[in-house]
Amino acid sequence: MEEEAIIQIGHRLKGLREVLDIPVEKMATLCGITPEEYLQMEEGTGTGYLHVSHLQKISKEYGISLDELLFGEEPRMNAYFITRKGKGQVVERRKAYKYQSLASGFRGRKADPFYVVIDPKPEGTPLSKSSHANQEFDIVIGGQLELTLGEKVLVLNEGDSIYFDSTQPHCLRALNGEPVSLIAIIF
């Protein structure tokens, strides 16, 4: 995410918390992080903690759309919404992960589909697992993906897909020094 976008998300999180009079500790517990890490998210300095999964937990818990938290806009469409190639709202939560929302303008959607590109990390870089409510479906479009799900390490190739319980800690990594592209649908 661009630095300014990260700061704006932080402002929206802080505004939501203050308007609803939610203690920092409660927001941190909801996200599964420490209060200090949560405050870094609000300040726009905790990019390592700014996960779409954390924002999704907050949006579901407090009845605010994920798009409002991410982009500051409420979705308007309710019959259909088209995302043209390369035109989805961009969400870059970390340098190695680039998300493009594929349904950001559809109001009341039951799932959050994303086009995701994962850049390879230098050898030995520690992986950071995250989890979120419900389930996730991923299909690899290009490259080779390593998915760590709990303690299980799985390798998916182009055309492979996985549907899993996303409450389990998980992380993704591009293999062979090449980026991976996939469609991720978070329910």
C-alpha positions, 0 to 999 in steps of 0.5 A: 500500500502506498504510505498515504493509503496506510495512514488513511486506513489508520485514521479510519480505524482510529475514527471508528474506535473513537466514535464507538468508544472501543478500548484499544485492548478490545480492538487488539484482541479482535485482531489477535495482536498486542495493543501496541501493535494495534496502535501502530496500525492506527498510526500508519507505522505498523504495516507488518500488522496491517493485514486484510484479515484484521480489517475484515475481522473489524468490519464484521464485528462492527458492521462496517464494510471492508471497503470503507476501512480500506478505501474510505468509500461505501460500495454502491452497486447491488445488481452487479459490479465489473472490475476491468483487468488491472483496474481493481482497488489496490491494497498493498498491505506489505511490500511482498503482497499486492492485493487488488479488490475484485468486488469493491463496488458491490454492496452487501457481498458475501465474500471478498475476492482479490487478485493477489501477487506475491513477490518472492522473499529473500532466502531465510526471511521469516514468514508471518502467519495470519488468520481470519474468520470463516474460510478462504479459497485460493487458485494459483494463476501463475507461478508456484505457491507455498502455503503453510497451513498450521504446521502443514506445508503445501505446494500449489502449482498453476491451476491448483486450488485450495479451500481451507479453514482460514481460522487456522494460522496460515501464510503464503510464499512465492517459490523459485524466485518468481512472483505468484499470482492467484485469486483469493476469495475470503468468506 
